[in-house]
Amino acid sequence: MIDFRSGREPKSSSFDYIQIRIASPEEIRGPKDQKERERLELQGQRAWWSWGEVTKPETINYRSFKPERDG
C-alpha cells in the first residue's frame, strides 16, 4: 500500500468527523429542471448531461497527489 502522507508536512487542522456518501443517480445525472439546466449552461458550468462523467483516466496527479480536473 502506498503511503500518500510521506512527503507532506503535518497540518494543524483538526476535525471532529468527515462524512463520505455515495451520490444518488439523480445527483450524478444533474438537474431535471430545464431552467436550472439553462442557468448552469449560461454560467459556463458543465452541460447538464455530463455531470459525473469521467473524461480523463488520470484522477490524481502522481507528483502532487492533487486531483486532476475532469478525472
PyMOL Python script that loads the backbone (N, CA, C, O; Angstrom):
from pymol import cmd

cmd.read_pdbstr("""\
ATOM      1  N   MET A   1       0.839  -1.172   0.000  1.00  0.00           N
ATOM      2  CA  MET A   1       0.000   0.000   0.000  1.00  0.00           C
ATOM      3  C   MET A   1       0.888   1.241   0.000  1.00  0.00           C
ATOM      4  O   MET A   1       1.930   1.262   0.655  1.00  0.00           O
ATOM      5  N   ILE A   2       0.481   2.258  -0.723  1.00  0.00           N
ATOM      6  CA  ILE A   2       1.253   3.487  -0.841  1.00  0.00           C
ATOM      7  C   ILE A   2       0.884   4.428   0.293  1.00  0.00           C
ATOM      8  O   ILE A   2      -0.293   4.621   0.598  1.00  0.00           O
ATOM      9  N   ASP A   3       1.904   5.014   0.917  1.00  0.00           N
ATOM     10  CA  ASP A   3       1.665   5.995   1.974  1.00  0.00           C
ATOM     11  C   ASP A   3       1.698   7.376   1.341  1.00  0.00           C
ATOM     12  O   ASP A   3       2.773   7.893   1.038  1.00  0.00           O
ATOM     13  N   PHE A   4       0.532   7.977   1.140  1.00  0.00           N
ATOM     14  CA  PHE A   4       0.442   9.274   0.487  1.00  0.00           C
ATOM     15  C   PHE A   4       0.878  10.413   1.402  1.00  0.00           C
ATOM     16  O   PHE A   4       1.090  11.529   0.928  1.00  0.00           O
ATOM     17  N   ARG A   5       1.013  10.163   2.674  1.00  0.00           N
ATOM     18  CA  ARG A   5       1.360  11.222   3.617  1.00  0.00           C
ATOM     19  C   ARG A   5       2.866  11.404   3.768  1.00  0.00           C
ATOM     20  O   ARG A   5       3.299  12.366   4.402  1.00  0.00           O
ATOM     21  N   SER A   6       3.667  10.519   3.210  1.00  0.00           N
ATOM     22  CA  SER A   6       5.099  10.513   3.486  1.00  0.00           C
ATOM     23  C   SER A   6       5.807  11.805   3.082  1.00  0.00           C
ATOM     24  O   SER A   6       6.728  12.223   3.783  1.00  0.00           O
ATOM     25  N   GLY A   7       5.421  12.454   1.988  1.00  0.00           N
ATOM     26  CA  GLY A   7       6.107  13.645   1.532  1.00  0.00           C
ATOM     27  C   GLY A   7       5.480  14.941   1.994  1.00  0.00           C
ATOM     28  O   GLY A   7       5.902  16.014   1.561  1.00  0.00           O
ATOM     29  N   ARG A   8       4.501  14.875   2.848  1.00  0.00           N
ATOM     30  CA  ARG A   8       3.788  16.082   3.271  1.00  0.00           C
ATOM     31  C   ARG A   8       4.120  16.435   4.711  1.00  0.00           C
ATOM     32  O   ARG A   8       4.473  15.586   5.528  1.00  0.00           O
ATOM     33  N   GLU A   9       3.990  17.728   4.983  1.00  0.00           N
ATOM     34  CA  GLU A   9       4.159  18.179   6.362  1.00  0.00           C
ATOM     35  C   GLU A   9       2.837  17.999   7.099  1.00  0.00           C
ATOM     36  O   GLU A   9       1.773  18.144   6.497  1.00  0.00           O
ATOM     37  N   PRO A  10       2.886  17.690   8.377  1.00  0.00           N
ATOM     38  CA  PRO A  10       1.628  17.540   9.118  1.00  0.00           C
ATOM     39  C   PRO A  10       0.902  18.879   9.222  1.00  0.00           C
ATOM     40  O   PRO A  10       1.528  19.922   9.412  1.00  0.00           O
ATOM     41  N   LYS A  11      -0.398  18.838   9.098  1.00  0.00           N
ATOM     42  CA  LYS A  11      -1.204  20.053   9.215  1.00  0.00           C
ATOM     43  C   LYS A  11      -1.784  20.126  10.617  1.00  0.00           C
ATOM     44  O   LYS A  11      -2.028  19.106  11.262  1.00  0.00           O
ATOM     45  N   SER A  12      -1.997  21.346  11.073  1.00  0.00           N
ATOM     46  CA  SER A  12      -2.504  21.528  12.427  1.00  0.00           C
ATOM     47  C   SER A  12      -4.034  21.532  12.486  1.00  0.00           C
ATOM     48  O   SER A  12      -4.603  21.740  13.558  1.00  0.00           O
ATOM     49  N   SER A  13      -4.701  21.307  11.365  1.00  0.00           N
ATOM     50  CA  SER A  13      -6.163  21.278  11.351  1.00  0.00           C
ATOM     51  C   SER A  13      -6.665  20.040  12.074  1.00  0.00           C
ATOM     52  O   SER A  13      -6.070  18.966  12.000  1.00  0.00           O
ATOM     53  N   SER A  14      -7.766  20.220  12.768  1.00  0.00           N
ATOM     54  CA  SER A  14      -8.376  19.063  13.411  1.00  0.00           C
ATOM     55  C   SER A  14      -9.853  19.029  13.045  1.00  0.00           C
ATOM     56  O   SER A  14     -10.492  20.069  12.885  1.00  0.00           O
ATOM     57  N   PHE A  15     -10.375  17.833  12.919  1.00  0.00           N
ATOM     58  CA  PHE A  15     -11.759  17.640  12.547  1.00  0.00           C
ATOM     59  C   PHE A  15     -12.418  16.739  13.568  1.00  0.00           C
ATOM     60  O   PHE A  15     -11.783  15.845  14.128  1.00  0.00           O
ATOM     61  N   ASP A  16     -13.699  16.979  13.808  1.00  0.00           N
ATOM     62  CA  ASP A  16     -14.462  16.071  14.647  1.00  0.00           C
ATOM     63  C   ASP A  16     -14.814  14.817  13.859  1.00  0.00           C
ATOM     64  O   ASP A  16     -14.740  13.704  14.379  1.00  0.00           O
ATOM     65  N   TYR A  17     -15.198  15.006  12.598  1.00  0.00           N
ATOM     66  CA  TYR A  17     -15.518  13.869  11.738  1.00  0.00           C
ATOM     67  C   TYR A  17     -15.591  14.346  10.295  1.00  0.00           C
ATOM     68  O   TYR A  17     -15.701  15.544  10.033  1.00  0.00           O
ATOM     69  N   ILE A  18     -15.531  13.403   9.362  1.00  0.00           N
ATOM     70  CA  ILE A  18     -15.813  13.689   7.962  1.00  0.00           C
ATOM     71  C   ILE A  18     -16.919  12.738   7.537  1.00  0.00           C
ATOM     72  O   ILE A  18     -17.085  11.660   8.107  1.00  0.00           O
ATOM     73  N   GLN A  19     -17.662  13.147   6.541  1.00  0.00           N
ATOM     74  CA  GLN A  19     -18.766  12.326   6.062  1.00  0.00           C
ATOM     75  C   GLN A  19     -18.564  12.062   4.579  1.00  0.00           C
ATOM     76  O   GLN A  19     -18.381  12.992   3.792  1.00  0.00           O
ATOM     77  N   ILE A  20     -18.598  10.803   4.207  1.00  0.00           N
ATOM     78  CA  ILE A  20     -18.484  10.389   2.815  1.00  0.00           C
ATOM     79  C   ILE A  20     -19.739   9.606   2.476  1.00  0.00           C
ATOM     80  O   ILE A  20     -20.153   8.722   3.227  1.00  0.00           O
ATOM     81  N   ARG A  21     -20.338   9.931   1.350  1.00  0.00           N
ATOM     82  CA  ARG A  21     -21.542   9.213   0.959  1.00  0.00           C
ATOM     83  C   ARG A  21     -21.506   8.952  -0.535  1.00  0.00           C
ATOM     84  O   ARG A  21     -20.745   9.577  -1.275  1.00  0.00           O
ATOM     85  N   ILE A  22     -22.322   8.040  -0.955  1.00  0.00           N
ATOM     86  CA  ILE A  22     -22.442   7.707  -2.368  1.00  0.00           C
ATOM     87  C   ILE A  22     -23.536   8.588  -2.967  1.00  0.00           C
ATOM     88  O   ILE A  22     -24.630   8.698  -2.413  1.00  0.00           O
ATOM     89  N   ALA A  23     -23.231   9.213  -4.102  1.00  0.00           N
ATOM     90  CA  ALA A  23     -24.205  10.083  -4.759  1.00  0.00           C
ATOM     91  C   ALA A  23     -25.319   9.256  -5.381  1.00  0.00           C
ATOM     92  O   ALA A  23     -25.098   8.150  -5.873  1.00  0.00           O
ATOM     93  N   SER A  24     -26.507   9.814  -5.347  1.00  0.00           N
ATOM     94  CA  SER A  24     -27.647   9.137  -5.970  1.00  0.00           C
ATOM     95  C   SER A  24     -27.547   9.301  -7.490  1.00  0.00           C
ATOM     96  O   SER A  24     -26.869  10.212  -7.965  1.00  0.00           O
ATOM     97  N   PRO A  25     -28.203   8.445  -8.248  1.00  0.00           N
ATOM     98  CA  PRO A  25     -28.189   8.591  -9.710  1.00  0.00           C
ATOM     99  C   PRO A  25     -28.710   9.954 -10.167  1.00  0.00           C
ATOM    100  O   PRO A  25     -28.236  10.501 -11.163  1.00  0.00           O
ATOM    101  N   GLU A  26     -29.685  10.499  -9.438  1.00  0.00           N
ATOM    102  CA  GLU A  26     -30.222  11.813  -9.803  1.00  0.00           C
ATOM    103  C   GLU A  26     -29.171  12.908  -9.637  1.00  0.00           C
ATOM    104  O   GLU A  26     -29.089  13.819 -10.461  1.00  0.00           O
ATOM    105  N   GLU A  27     -28.370  12.824  -8.582  1.00  0.00           N
ATOM    106  CA  GLU A  27     -27.323  13.818  -8.372  1.00  0.00           C
ATOM    107  C   GLU A  27     -26.245  13.706  -9.440  1.00  0.00           C
ATOM    108  O   GLU A  27     -25.690  14.722  -9.860  1.00  0.00           O
ATOM    109  N   ILE A  28     -25.942  12.510  -9.881  1.00  0.00           N
ATOM    110  CA  ILE A  28     -24.918  12.308 -10.906  1.00  0.00           C
ATOM    111  C   ILE A  28     -25.405  12.812 -12.257  1.00  0.00           C
ATOM    112  O   ILE A  28     -24.645  13.424 -13.007  1.00  0.00           O
ATOM    113  N   ARG A  29     -26.657  12.556 -12.564  1.00  0.00           N
ATOM    114  CA  ARG A  29     -27.206  12.955 -13.863  1.00  0.00           C
ATOM    115  C   ARG A  29     -27.432  14.453 -13.973  1.00  0.00           C
ATOM    116  O   ARG A  29     -27.470  14.985 -15.082  1.00  0.00           O
ATOM    117  N   GLY A  30     -27.582  15.140 -12.864  1.00  0.00           N
ATOM    118  CA  GLY A  30     -27.754  16.580 -12.895  1.00  0.00           C
ATOM    119  C   GLY A  30     -29.196  17.010 -12.704  1.00  0.00           C
ATOM    120  O   GLY A  30     -30.072  16.179 -12.461  1.00  0.00           O
ATOM    121  N   PRO A  31     -29.444  18.313 -12.815  1.00  0.00           N
ATOM    122  CA  PRO A  31     -30.780  18.845 -12.551  1.00  0.00           C
ATOM    123  C   PRO A  31     -31.791  18.418 -13.614  1.00  0.00           C
ATOM    124  O   PRO A  31     -31.470  18.333 -14.799  1.00  0.00           O
ATOM    125  N   LYS A  32     -33.019  18.151 -13.165  1.00  0.00           N
ATOM    126  CA  LYS A  32     -34.089  17.784 -14.092  1.00  0.00           C
ATOM    127  C   LYS A  32     -34.813  19.011 -14.625  1.00  0.00           C
ATOM    128  O   LYS A  32     -35.400  18.964 -15.706  1.00  0.00           O
ATOM    129  N   ASP A  33     -34.777  20.094 -13.887  1.00  0.00           N
ATOM    130  CA  ASP A  33     -35.493  21.312 -14.264  1.00  0.00           C
ATOM    131  C   ASP A  33     -34.803  21.975 -15.459  1.00  0.00           C
ATOM    132  O   ASP A  33     -33.603  22.248 -15.408  1.00  0.00           O
ATOM    133  N   GLN A  34     -35.544  22.229 -16.516  1.00  0.00           N
ATOM    134  CA  GLN A  34     -34.993  22.833 -17.731  1.00  0.00           C
ATOM    135  C   GLN A  34     -34.378  24.206 -17.453  1.00  0.00           C
ATOM    136  O   GLN A  34     -33.322  24.527 -17.997  1.00  0.00           O
ATOM    137  N   LYS A  35     -35.027  25.019 -16.614  1.00  0.00           N
ATOM    138  CA  LYS A  35     -34.499  26.347 -16.301  1.00  0.00           C
ATOM    139  C   LYS A  35     -33.169  26.246 -15.561  1.00  0.00           C
ATOM    140  O   LYS A  35     -32.254  27.032 -15.807  1.00  0.00           O
ATOM    141  N   GLU A  36     -33.067  25.289 -14.667  1.00  0.00           N
ATOM    142  CA  GLU A  36     -31.819  25.094 -13.926  1.00  0.00           C
ATOM    143  C   GLU A  36     -30.701  24.651 -14.874  1.00  0.00           C
ATOM    144  O   GLU A  36     -29.565  25.107 -14.740  1.00  0.00           O
ATOM    145  N   ARG A  37     -31.004  23.779 -15.818  1.00  0.00           N
ATOM    146  CA  ARG A  37     -30.008  23.354 -16.814  1.00  0.00           C
ATOM    147  C   ARG A  37     -29.509  24.548 -17.624  1.00  0.00           C
ATOM    148  O   ARG A  37     -28.306  24.724 -17.817  1.00  0.00           O
ATOM    149  N   GLU A  38     -30.455  25.366 -18.097  1.00  0.00           N
ATOM    150  CA  GLU A  38     -30.091  26.534 -18.902  1.00  0.00           C
ATOM    151  C   GLU A  38     -29.256  27.517 -18.097  1.00  0.00           C
ATOM    152  O   GLU A  38     -28.287  28.076 -18.611  1.00  0.00           O
ATOM    153  N   ARG A  39     -29.623  27.731 -16.839  1.00  0.00           N
ATOM    154  CA  ARG A  39     -28.877  28.656 -15.992  1.00  0.00           C
ATOM    155  C   ARG A  39     -27.435  28.180 -15.821  1.00  0.00           C
ATOM    156  O   ARG A  39     -26.505  28.980 -15.914  1.00  0.00           O
ATOM    157  N   LEU A  40     -27.247  26.903 -15.575  1.00  0.00           N
ATOM    158  CA  LEU A  40     -25.903  26.368 -15.391  1.00  0.00           C
ATOM    159  C   LEU A  40     -25.091  26.448 -16.675  1.00  0.00           C
ATOM    160  O   LEU A  40     -23.896  26.741 -16.633  1.00  0.00           O
ATOM    161  N   GLU A  41     -25.725  26.190 -17.818  1.00  0.00           N
ATOM    162  CA  GLU A  41     -25.018  26.273 -19.088  1.00  0.00           C
ATOM    163  C   GLU A  41     -24.611  27.705 -19.404  1.00  0.00           C
ATOM    164  O   GLU A  41     -23.526  27.930 -19.939  1.00  0.00           O
ATOM    165  N   LEU A  42     -25.468  28.685 -19.082  1.00  0.00           N
ATOM    166  CA  LEU A  42     -25.140  30.088 -19.326  1.00  0.00           C
ATOM    167  C   LEU A  42     -24.000  30.565 -18.433  1.00  0.00           C
ATOM    168  O   LEU A  42     -23.247  31.461 -18.814  1.00  0.00           O
ATOM    169  N   GLN A  43     -23.871  29.980 -17.262  1.00  0.00           N
ATOM    170  CA  GLN A  43     -22.790  30.348 -16.352  1.00  0.00           C
ATOM    171  C   GLN A  43     -21.469  29.693 -16.743  1.00  0.00           C
ATOM    172  O   GLN A  43     -20.449  29.922 -16.093  1.00  0.00           O
ATOM    173  N   GLY A  44     -21.478  28.891 -17.785  1.00  0.00           N
ATOM    174  CA  GLY A  44     -20.251  28.249 -18.223  1.00  0.00           C
ATOM    175  C   GLY A  44     -19.932  26.969 -17.477  1.00  0.00           C
ATOM    176  O   GLY A  44     -18.842  26.416 -17.623  1.00  0.00           O
ATOM    177  N   GLN A  45     -20.865  26.501 -16.688  1.00  0.00           N
ATOM    178  CA  GLN A  45     -20.636  25.240 -15.996  1.00  0.00           C
ATOM    179  C   GLN A  45     -20.897  24.096 -16.957  1.00  0.00           C
ATOM    180  O   GLN A  45     -21.424  24.294 -18.052  1.00  0.00           O
ATOM    181  N   ARG A  46     -20.527  22.913 -16.542  1.00  0.00           N
ATOM    182  CA  ARG A  46     -20.670  21.748 -17.405  1.00  0.00           C
ATOM    183  C   ARG A  46     -22.100  21.597 -17.905  1.00  0.00           C
ATOM    184  O   ARG A  46     -23.061  21.984 -17.241  1.00  0.00           O
ATOM    185  N   ALA A  47     -22.203  21.040 -19.061  1.00  0.00           N
ATOM    186  CA  ALA A  47     -23.526  20.739 -19.591  1.00  0.00           C
ATOM    187  C   ALA A  47     -24.213  19.759 -18.661  1.00  0.00           C
ATOM    188  O   ALA A  47     -23.560  18.899 -18.069  1.00  0.00           O
ATOM    189  N   TRP A  48     -25.510  19.878 -18.528  1.00  0.00           N
ATOM    190  CA  TRP A  48     -26.249  19.060 -17.564  1.00  0.00           C
ATOM    191  C   TRP A  48     -26.090  17.575 -17.823  1.00  0.00           C
ATOM    192  O   TRP A  48     -26.147  16.786 -16.880  1.00  0.00           O
ATOM    193  N   TRP A  49     -25.893  17.170 -19.055  1.00  0.00           N
ATOM    194  CA  TRP A  49     -25.829  15.746 -19.375  1.00  0.00           C
ATOM    195  C   TRP A  49     -24.480  15.125 -19.049  1.00  0.00           C
ATOM    196  O   TRP A  49     -24.348  13.903 -19.106  1.00  0.00           O
ATOM    197  N   SER A  50     -23.475  15.921 -18.710  1.00  0.00           N
ATOM    198  CA  SER A  50     -22.155  15.337 -18.475  1.00  0.00           C
ATOM    199  C   SER A  50     -21.755  15.342 -17.003  1.00  0.00           C
ATOM    200  O   SER A  50     -20.592  15.084 -16.694  1.00  0.00           O
ATOM    201  N   TRP A  51     -22.646  15.617 -16.116  1.00  0.00           N
ATOM    202  CA  TRP A  51     -22.301  15.604 -14.701  1.00  0.00           C
ATOM    203  C   TRP A  51     -21.932  14.199 -14.283  1.00  0.00           C
ATOM    204  O   TRP A  51     -22.646  13.251 -14.610  1.00  0.00           O
ATOM    205  N   GLY A  52     -20.842  14.047 -13.571  1.00  0.00           N
ATOM    206  CA  GLY A  52     -20.430  12.739 -13.086  1.00  0.00           C
ATOM    207  C   GLY A  52     -19.664  11.931 -14.112  1.00  0.00           C
ATOM    208  O   GLY A  52     -19.294  10.788 -13.844  1.00  0.00           O
ATOM    209  N   GLU A  53     -19.418  12.498 -15.278  1.00  0.00           N
ATOM    210  CA  GLU A  53     -18.732  11.773 -16.335  1.00  0.00           C
ATOM    211  C   GLU A  53     -17.227  11.919 -16.166  1.00  0.00           C
ATOM    212  O   GLU A  53     -16.729  13.032 -15.993  1.00  0.00           O
ATOM    213  N   VAL A  54     -16.507  10.824 -16.214  1.00  0.00           N
ATOM    214  CA  VAL A  54     -15.049  10.856 -16.162  1.00  0.00           C
ATOM    215  C   VAL A  54     -14.554  10.999 -17.587  1.00  0.00           C
ATOM    216  O   VAL A  54     -14.796  10.127 -18.422  1.00  0.00           O
ATOM    217  N   THR A  55     -13.856  12.103 -17.874  1.00  0.00           N
ATOM    218  CA  THR A  55     -13.384  12.347 -19.233  1.00  0.00           C
ATOM    219  C   THR A  55     -11.892  12.104 -19.390  1.00  0.00           C
ATOM    220  O   THR A  55     -11.390  12.070 -20.513  1.00  0.00           O
ATOM    221  N   LYS A  56     -11.174  11.935 -18.283  1.00  0.00           N
ATOM    222  CA  LYS A  56      -9.744  11.618 -18.329  1.00  0.00           C
ATOM    223  C   LYS A  56      -9.474  10.435 -17.403  1.00  0.00           C
ATOM    224  O   LYS A  56     -10.063  10.349 -16.326  1.00  0.00           O
ATOM    225  N   PRO A  57      -8.594   9.525 -17.807  1.00  0.00           N
ATOM    226  CA  PRO A  57      -8.314   8.377 -16.944  1.00  0.00           C
ATOM    227  C   PRO A  57      -7.482   8.733 -15.715  1.00  0.00           C
ATOM    228  O   PRO A  57      -7.496   7.992 -14.731  1.00  0.00           O
ATOM    229  N   GLU A  58      -6.760   9.848 -15.751  1.00  0.00           N
ATOM    230  CA  GLU A  58      -5.935  10.246 -14.616  1.00  0.00           C
ATOM    231  C   GLU A  58      -6.818  10.935 -13.583  1.00  0.00           C
ATOM    232  O   GLU A  58      -7.452  11.946 -13.885  1.00  0.00           O
ATOM    233  N   THR A  59      -6.866  10.404 -12.384  1.00  0.00           N
ATOM    234  CA  THR A  59      -7.697  11.010 -11.349  1.00  0.00           C
ATOM    235  C   THR A  59      -6.879  11.794 -10.342  1.00  0.00           C
ATOM    236  O   THR A  59      -7.386  12.734  -9.731  1.00  0.00           O
ATOM    237  N   ILE A  60      -5.607  11.417 -10.159  1.00  0.00           N
ATOM    238  CA  ILE A  60      -4.732  12.105  -9.212  1.00  0.00           C
ATOM    239  C   ILE A  60      -3.386  12.344  -9.877  1.00  0.00           C
ATOM    240  O   ILE A  60      -2.849  11.460 -10.545  1.00  0.00           O
ATOM    241  N   ASN A  61      -2.846  13.536  -9.694  1.00  0.00           N
ATOM    242  CA  ASN A  61      -1.514  13.846 -10.183  1.00  0.00           C
ATOM    243  C   ASN A  61      -0.509  13.048  -9.360  1.00  0.00           C
ATOM    244  O   ASN A  61      -0.474  13.160  -8.135  1.00  0.00           O
ATOM    245  N   TYR A  62       0.299  12.250 -10.031  1.00  0.00           N
ATOM    246  CA  TYR A  62       1.201  11.358  -9.310  1.00  0.00           C
ATOM    247  C   TYR A  62       2.328  12.089  -8.586  1.00  0.00           C
ATOM    248  O   TYR A  62       2.953  11.512  -7.697  1.00  0.00           O
ATOM    249  N   ARG A  63       2.598  13.323  -8.937  1.00  0.00           N
ATOM    250  CA  ARG A  63       3.654  14.068  -8.246  1.00  0.00           C
ATOM    251  C   ARG A  63       3.117  14.857  -7.053  1.00  0.00           C
ATOM    252  O   ARG A  63       3.700  14.836  -5.969  1.00  0.00           O
ATOM    253  N   SER A  64       2.008  15.547  -7.264  1.00  0.00           N
ATOM    254  CA  SER A  64       1.480  16.418  -6.208  1.00  0.00           C
ATOM    255  C   SER A  64       0.353  15.776  -5.399  1.00  0.00           C
ATOM    256  O   SER A  64      -0.042  16.304  -4.359  1.00  0.00           O
ATOM    257  N   PHE A  65      -0.167  14.641  -5.871  1.00  0.00           N
ATOM    258  CA  PHE A  65      -1.299  13.957  -5.233  1.00  0.00           C
ATOM    259  C   PHE A  65      -2.553  14.825  -5.185  1.00  0.00           C
ATOM    260  O   PHE A  65      -3.433  14.609  -4.352  1.00  0.00           O
ATOM    261  N   LYS A  66      -2.631  15.806  -6.080  1.00  0.00           N
ATOM    262  CA  LYS A  66      -3.826  16.642  -6.164  1.00  0.00           C
ATOM    263  C   LYS A  66      -4.759  16.064  -7.228  1.00  0.00           C
ATOM    264  O   LYS A  66      -4.292  15.446  -8.185  1.00  0.00           O
ATOM    265  N   PRO A  67      -6.064  16.257  -7.075  1.00  0.00           N
ATOM    266  CA  PRO A  67      -6.999  15.716  -8.066  1.00  0.00           C
ATOM    267  C   PRO A  67      -6.840  16.391  -9.423  1.00  0.00           C
ATOM    268  O   PRO A  67      -6.593  17.595  -9.505  1.00  0.00           O
ATOM    269  N   GLU A  68      -6.982  15.616 -10.468  1.00  0.00           N
ATOM    270  CA  GLU A  68      -6.929  16.140 -11.825  1.00  0.00           C
ATOM    271  C   GLU A  68      -8.322  16.578 -12.251  1.00  0.00           C
ATOM    272  O   GLU A  68      -9.311  15.923 -11.923  1.00  0.00           O
ATOM    273  N   ARG A  69      -8.399  17.677 -12.974  1.00  0.00           N
ATOM    274  CA  ARG A  69      -9.685  18.162 -13.465  1.00  0.00           C
ATOM    275  C   ARG A  69     -10.235  17.173 -14.493  1.00  0.00           C
ATOM    276  O   ARG A  69      -9.488  16.654 -15.323  1.00  0.00           O
ATOM    277  N   ASP A  70     -11.516  16.920 -14.436  1.00  0.00           N
ATOM    278  CA  ASP A  70     -12.234  16.010 -15.338  1.00  0.00           C
ATOM    279  C   ASP A  70     -11.835  14.553 -15.161  1.00  0.00           C
ATOM    280  O   ASP A  70     -12.194  13.712 -15.985  1.00  0.00           O
ATOM    281  N   GLY A  71     -11.107  14.244 -14.114  1.00  0.00           N
ATOM    282  CA  GLY A  71     -10.672  12.860 -13.904  1.00  0.00           C
ATOM    283  C   GLY A  71     -11.558  12.122 -12.956  1.00  0.00           C
ATOM    284  O   GLY A  71     -11.321  10.946 -12.678  1.00  0.00           O
TER     285      GLY A  71
END
""", "prot")
cmd.dss("prot")
cmd.show_as("cartoon", "prot")
cmd.util.cbc("prot")
cmd.orient("prot")
